Amino acid sequence: MKTLGKKHNYLAIEKEYSSWENSQIAIVSAPMEQTVSYGKGTADGPNGILNASAYVEFYDDEFNNELCFEKGIATLPPVTFGKAKGKAALDILQKQVTDVLDAGKFCVTLGGEHTLSTAPIAAHYAKYPNMSILHFDAHSDLRQEYEGTPYSHACFMARVAEFFPTKRITQVGIRAQCIEEAQFIKEKKINTFYASAIRRGIHGADWQSSVVKTLGKEVYVTFDVDYFDPAIMPATGTPEPDGFLYAETLDIFRKMVKAGKRIVGFDIVELAPMKNLHHPSLTTARLLYKMLNYAFATTTKGKK
């Protein structure tokens, strides 16, 4: 399968570590932006992450390794959607992700708007029928329709709930939704950790452990960067106050590893790069690398 060269791939690594044949990990870029309702620019998100990744260090002190050289990371050319909209566009992406999974690779999908996450979730669910979903977001994205379409970024989780068991969905960081979404959460028993409840201590000081306890052994992660506080992540279409910081978020993944949870795949979406403001893109690129390290934590051995 064709992959991007050193100047354009994730981490800007040599062919020896980024070819399809030599890589256990594959990056799928999905520059899909069809229903953004406020700030725009998510179509530039995947490229912004890849460009910033050239400045991410290879070494991870937490795991004492250089994962990219141990596992190999192949970056595929961006998915082209042409004139495809809604479900037709999602079908194109789902096939791409399915092909990656069928080849035995660990798949990471970069967006683009959150609508696209329905596709990699469906592809992973076909391979991992017992998986849970861990959804980081400022919004619950459970509207049945938004601005005239059921395939809006505000509806993606409602579409997922049509084929996925809602009791196996965990949402973290939610702080903006309509009352119908709140009612849907209660009715379908979705595990939702509202930002206000976390800040008020409803889930205790170790709220991250409470999140992890809701998850099964296999977990797919969908990460909307507007989950973060606008102070560290202003480059997103719908930023919301009272968000979360980087370190407290990584504690969730650390506790997942300790509890024996396995990340089977993930997507990162809704980055809208801002000119002359580099830290949001770099933060997202580094988050991707950290999540890969947690995903492979049970199989990666640190150097003694």
C-alpha positions in Angstrom: 0.0 0.0 0.0 1.3 3.5 -0.9 2.6 5.6 2.0 3.9 9.1 2.5 7.6 9.8 2.5 9.7 11.4 5.2 8.8 15.0 4.4 5.1 14.4 4.9 4.6 11.3 7.1 3.9 11.2 10.9 7.1 12.0 12.8 9.1 12.6 9.6 10.7 9.2 9.9 12.8 7.3 7.4 11.3 4.7 5.0 12.9 1.9 7.0 10.4 2.7 9.8 7.5 4.1 7.8 6.9 1.7 4.9 3.7 -0.3 4.8 5.7 -3.6 5.0 7.8 -2.5 8.0 5.0 -0.9 10.1 2.6 -2.3 12.6 0.8 1.0 12.9 -1.0 2.9 10.1 -2.2 6.5 10.1 -5.3 7.2 8.0 -5.9 10.9 7.3 -9.5 11.9 6.7 -9.7 15.6 5.9 -13.5 15.6 5.9 -15.3 18.9 6.7 -18.9 18.9 5.5 -21.1 20.0 8.4 -18.9 22.3 10.6 -21.4 24.7 12.3 -19.2 27.4 13.9 -15.4 27.7 13.4 -14.0 26.1 10.3 -10.7 24.6 9.3 -11.0 20.9 10.5 -10.2 19.8 6.9 -6.6 21.0 7.6 -6.5 19.1 10.9 -4.7 15.9 9.6 -2.1 17.8 7.7 -1.6 20.2 10.7 -0.9 17.2 12.9 1.5 15.6 10.5 3.4 18.8 10.0 3.7 19.4 13.7 4.7 15.8 14.4 8.1 16.5 12.8 8.9 18.3 16.1 7.8 15.5 18.4 10.6 13.7 20.1 10.9 10.0 19.4 11.9 9.0 23.0 9.3 8.5 25.7 10.7 8.6 29.2 7.6 7.0 30.7 8.2 3.8 28.7 11.9 4.2 28.1 11.5 3.5 24.4 11.3 4.9 20.9 8.1 3.3 19.8 8.2 4.5 16.2 11.4 2.5 15.6 10.2 -0.5 17.5 6.8 -0.8 15.8 7.0 1.3 12.6 4.4 3.9 11.7 3.1 4.1 8.1 1.2 7.2 7.0 -1.2 6.7 4.2 -2.1 9.3 1.6 -5.3 11.3 2.6 -8.6 9.7 1.9 -10.3 11.4 -1.0 -14.1 11.8 -0.7 -14.8 13.6 -4.0 -18.4 14.6 -4.1 -19.5 12.0 -1.6 -21.5 13.3 1.3 -23.0 11.9 4.5 -23.2 8.1 4.6 -21.5 7.7 1.2 -18.4 9.5 2.5 -18.4 7.4 5.7 -18.6 4.3 3.6 -15.4 5.3 1.8 -13.6 5.9 5.0 -14.9 2.7 6.6 -13.5 0.6 3.7 -10.1 2.3 4.1 -10.0 1.5 7.8 -11.3 -2.0 7.3 -8.5 -2.7 4.8 -5.9 -1.5 7.3 -7.3 -3.7 10.0 -7.6 -6.7 7.7 -3.9 -6.3 7.0 -3.2 -6.7 10.7 -2.2 -3.1 11.4 -3.1 -0.9 14.3 -5.2 1.9 12.8 -5.2 5.6 13.8 -7.6 7.9 12.0 -7.1 11.7 11.9 -9.8 14.2 11.2 -11.5 16.3 10.1 -14.9 16.8 11.7 -16.2 14.3 14.3 -18.9 13.0 11.9 -16.2 10.7 10.4 -15.6 8.8 13.6 -18.7 6.7 12.9 -16.7 4.9 10.1 -13.6 3.8 12.0 -15.8 2.8 15.0 -17.9 0.6 12.8 -14.8 -1.0 11.2 -13.2 -1.7 14.6 -16.5 -3.0 16.0 -16.6 -5.6 13.3 -13.2 -6.9 14.4 -13.6 -6.3 18.1 -17.3 -7.1 18.9 -16.7 -6.9 22.7 -15.0 -3.5 22.7 -16.1 -0.4 24.6 -16.0 3.1 23.3 -14.2 5.9 25.2 -15.4 9.2 23.9 -13.5 12.4 24.9 -15.5 15.6 24.0 -17.0 18.8 25.2 -20.2 17.8 23.5 -22.2 14.5 23.7 -22.9 14.6 19.9 -26.1 12.7 20.4 -28.5 14.9 18.4 -30.7 12.9 16.1 -30.3 15.6 13.5 -28.6 19.0 13.3 -28.9 21.7 10.7 -30.9 19.5 8.4 -28.8 16.4 8.4 -28.4 13.2 10.6 -24.7 13.1 9.5 -23.6 16.2 11.3 -20.6 16.4 13.7 -23.3 17.0 16.4 -24.9 13.6 15.6 -22.1 11.2 15.2 -22.6 9.4 18.5 -26.3 9.1 17.8 -25.4 7.3 14.6 -23.0 5.0 16.5 -25.8 4.3 19.1 -27.8 2.8 16.2 -25.5 -0.2 15.9 -23.4 -0.2 19.1 -24.6 -1.2 22.6 -25.0 2.1 24.4 -24.1 0.6 27.8 -20.6 0.2 26.5 -20.2 3.8 25.6 -18.3 6.1 28.1 -18.2 9.9 27.5 -15.8 12.2 29.4 -15.7 15.9 29.6 -19.2 16.7 28.3 -20.2 20.3 29.1 -22.5 21.4 26.2 -25.6 19.6 25.0 -29.3 20.0 24.5 -31.9 18.5 26.9 -32.8 15.8 24.4 -29.3 14.5 24.5 -29.3 14.5 28.3 -32.6 12.5 28.2 -31.1 10.1 25.6 -28.1 9.5 27.9 -30.4 8.6 30.8 -32.7 6.4 28.7 -29.9 4.5 27.0 -27.7 4.3 30.2 -24.6 5.8 28.5 -21.7 6.3 31.0 -21.3 10.1 30.8 -18.8 11.9 33.0 -19.9 15.6 32.8 -17.2 18.2 33.4 -19.3 19.9 36.1 -19.7 16.7 38.0 -16.0 15.9 37.8 -15.2 19.5 39.0 -17.7 19.2 41.9 -16.2 16.0 43.1 -19.2 13.8 42.3 -16.8 11.1 41.0 -14.3 11.6 43.8 -10.7 12.9 43.7 -9.7 9.9 41.6 -12.3 10.3 38.9 -10.1 8.8 36.3 -10.4 5.4 38.0 -14.1 5.7 37.9 -14.0 6.3 34.1 -11.8 3.2 33.6 -14.1 1.0 35.7 -16.8 1.5 33.1 -14.7 0.0 30.3 -14.3 -3.5 29.0 -11.0 -5.2 28.2 -10.8 -3.8 24.6 -11.4 -0.1 24.1 -11.7 2.1 21.0 -11.0 5.8 21.8 -12.5 8.7 19.9 -10.9 12.0 20.9 -12.4 15.4 20.0 -9.7 18.0 20.9 -12.4 20.4 22.1 -12.4 18.2 25.2 -9.4 20.2 26.2 -9.7 23.6 27.8 -9.5 26.4 25.3 -6.5 27.7 27.2 -4.4 24.8 25.7 -6.6 24.0 22.7 -8.0 27.2 21.1 -7.7 25.7 17.6 -11.0 23.9 17.3 -14.4 24.8 15.8 -16.5 24.8 19.0 -14.3 25.5 22.1 -16.1 25.3 25.4 -14.9 26.7 28.8 -14.2 24.5 31.8 -12.2 21.9 29.8 -9.4 19.6 30.8 -5.7 19.7 30.8 -3.1 17.3 29.3 -1.7 15.7 32.4 -5.0 14.8 34.0 -6.1 13.3 30.8 -3.0 11.1 30.4 -3.8 9.7 33.9 -6.9 8.0 32.4 -4.7 6.1 29.9 -2.2 5.2 32.6 -5.0 3.7 34.8 -6.3 1.9 31.7 -2.9 0.2 31.2 -2.7 -0.7 34.9 -6.2 -2.2 34.8 -5.3 -4.3 31.8 -7.4 -2.5 29.3 -6.2 -2.7 25.7 -6.7 0.2 23.2 -7.6 -1.4 19.9 -7.6 1.7 17.8 -8.4 5.4 18.0 -9.2 8.6 16.2 -8.4 12.2 16.9 -10.6 14.9 15.4 -11.7 18.5 15.2 -8.3 20.2 15.2 -8.6 23.4 13.2 -5.0 24.7 12.9 -4.4 28.4 13.5 -1.9 30.4 11.6 1.1 31.6 13.7 -0.1 29.5 16.8 1.7 26.3 16.8 1.1 24.7 20.2 -2.4 23.3 19.5 -1.1 21.2 16.5 2.0 20.2 18.4 -0.1 19.2 21.5 -2.3 17.0 19.3 0.6 15.4 17.5 2.2 14.6 20.8 -1.1 13.3 22.2 -1.2 10.9 19.3 2.3 9.5 20.1 1.5 9.2 23.8 -1.8 7.3 23.0 0.2 4.9 20.8 2.6 4.3 23.6 -0.3 3.4 26.0 -1.9 1.2 23.3 1.3 -0.8 23.0 2.3 -0.6 26.7 1.5 -4.3 27.3 3.7 -5.4 24.4 6.5 -2.8 24.4 9.5 -3.6 26.6 11.5 -0.7 27.9 15.3 -0.9 27.6 17.0 -1.9 30.8 
